[in-house]
């Protein structure tokens, strides 16, 4: 008899299981202008259905939690923003330093959030040159005590505190008393969440892996799909 698939095992006990989802690149397609991203209505319909079926459906995003809620468009879900930094009070102590540092960087496409600053280069005329310049910014940021991390056409700066998507996963599951979870992500920061699943009774890591995603994401995943549209089919099977 064949072993049940990871996804079928998740669906077997929804009342004891969490669905934890990144937003951009997973639920909402990546767009050139971050503010224009949105979750399609068909995906919203599935999330409403899953919210009624599962013990917890939550979005863990690099966006601020309020902005993630706007993009997803469903108030009934749980939202944790800025990679889990919103759950850590000491991150607030770095807000002024982030603002001051970002003001020294001459960059057109900057996304300033309460606890992180993101420099985008998706729309740069010369991506190679943009990346070279941002590598210099990352080196300077690290020398000033900030954490610098590259992702899908972005450089993100954040406070040096012990918070990431993995700690957000652990917090949410502990808060709801759950030991079973699926997490879906598309970028470097989601690897922390994948690692947090390893201590659970059942953890299923889903990579929504575009050509821009790091190769480690595919290697660490239990399930790999190629786009938000394909991930929608995964949701429909849950």
N, C-alpha and C positions, 0 to 999 in steps of 0.2 A: 504494500500500500504506500502511495506517495506521501511524503511529508507535506503538511499544509504550508502554503506560501506565507511569507511574512505579512502580507497585506490581509490575507484571510484570517490569520491569527489576531490581528488588530481588530478586525470586524466582528470576531466571535464574542467579544465581551465589551461592548461600547460603554456600558454603565461603569466600567472600571478603567476606562482608557481616556487619555488626552490626545487631542490633535493639536500640534504646535507648529505654526506656519510662519515662515518669512513672508513678506508682502511683495516687494519689488522683485521681479524675475521669477516669482513662484505663483502668486495669485494675480498680480498685475504685470502685464508685459512691460519690459524696459522701454523707456521713451527717452528722446534726446533732452527734454526739459522735465526734470523730476516733478515739478508742481502739476504737470499735465497727466501724470499717471493715474489710472483708475482701474478698479476691479470690474470686469465685465458683468453685466446683469446675470448671465447664465451661471457664472461662478458664485455670485451672491446668492442665487437660489440654492445652490448646493450647500453653501455654508449655513444658510438658514436651516436646511434639513438636518445637517450634521450637528448643529447646535442643539437641536431637540433630541438627538439620538445619543450623543456622547457626553461623558461626565464633564469634559472641558474642551472647548475650542478656543484657542488663544493665538494671537499674532505677536511674534517677537521680531521687531523691526529695527533697522538702523535709523529710521525716521523717529522724530519725537512721537510719543504715544498718541497725542491728539491729532497729529498729521496722519499717522497710520490709520486711525479711525476714520478720518475724512476720506482717505484713498479707498479703504475697504467699503465704507458706506453702511456698516452694520453696527449699531450701538450695542447689541446684545452680546457681542463677543468680548473677550478680555484682551487688553492691549498692554504690552510692555515695550517701551521705546528706547532708542539710543543704545541698542545692544545690551540692555539690562542695567545701564548706568542709572536710570531713573529709580532703581530700587536701592541705590547706595547713597546715603546722605552725604558722605564725605566727597563725592564727586562734585557737589555744588561749590566746594571751596576753590575749584579750578576754573570757574566760569570766567572771571575777570582776566586770568592769565591767557586763556584761549582767545578771548576777544582781542587782547593786546597783541598777541603773537600774530593772529590772522591779519591785523591791520598793517603789519609790516610786509605782507606778501602782496605783490602787485599781480593779481589774478582776476580775470573777468568773471569766470563762472564759479562762484563760491556759495556754498550753502551753509549758513550759520544757524546751528541749532543750539538749544540751551546748554548742552553738555559736550557737544562735538562740533568740529568744523570740517567740512568736506570740500575739497577742491576737485572739480570735475574737469576731465579733458576729452570727453566723448565728442564734443563739437570742435575740437582744435583742428586747425588746418594741417598742422604737422604733428601727429601724435608722438612721434619719436622725440622731437624737440620738447614737446610739452612734458613728456615723461622724464626727460633729462633734467628739466628745470624743477619738476616736483620732487625728484630724488634729492636735489640739493635742499629743497624746503624740508623734506623729511629728516635729513641729517641734522639740520639746524634745530628742528623741533625736538628731536631726541636729546640734543645737547642741552636743551632748556628744560628737560624733565618730562616732556610730553610723550605719549605713545603715538607712533606714526605707523599706519597700516595701509597698504595698497589693496584695492579691490577691483571691481569691474569698472575700468576707466575712471577711477577715483583714487585720491589720497585722502585718508581720514585721519584727523588728529583728535586725540581724546585724553582724558585725565589718566594718570598712572595709578589707578585703583583696581582692586581685584574684582572686576565685574566684566562679564561678557555674556554672550548668548547661552553659554553652558550654565553659568550661575543663574541666569533667568529661568532656564528649564528646571533646574533643581529647586528654585524658589517656588515656582508655580505648582510643581508636582507635590512638594512638601505641604504647601498651603492647602491643597485639595486632597491630600492623602492618597495619591495615586502612584502606582508602580509600573504602569504600562503606558507607553506613549509612542506616537509617530511624530517625527520632526521632518519638515521639508525645507530645504534651503538651496541656494544657488551660488554662494560665493565663499570667500575665505573665512569670513566671520562665522559662518554656519558650521565650520569644523568643530568649534568649541561646543556647540549644541550636540553634534553627533557624538562627541566623546562623553558628554553627560549621560547619554542614553545607555552607555555600557554597564552602568551599575544597576539597571532596572531589572525587574522580573521579565519584562519584554520591552525592547526598544527597537524601533524600525527607523532607519535613516533613509530618507528619500532625497536624491540629488536631482534637481532640475538643472541639468548641465548643458549650458550653451557653449559655443566655442570660446567664449570669454571666461568661463569658469575655470578655476584651478584644477589641475589633473588630480590633486589629492582628494577633491570632492567625490569624483567618480570612484576612486579606490576605496574610500571610507564608507560608501553607501551600500545599503542592502538592496535598494531599488533605484534604477536610473531612468529618468525620462528626459526628453530633449527640449521641452518648452512648457510654458504655462498652459497651453491648450492640451498637451498630453497629460499634464498633472491634473487638469480638470477631469479627465477620464479616470484617474486614480481615485479622486474624490467620489466620483459617481459609483465606484465599486465598494465604497465603505458604508 
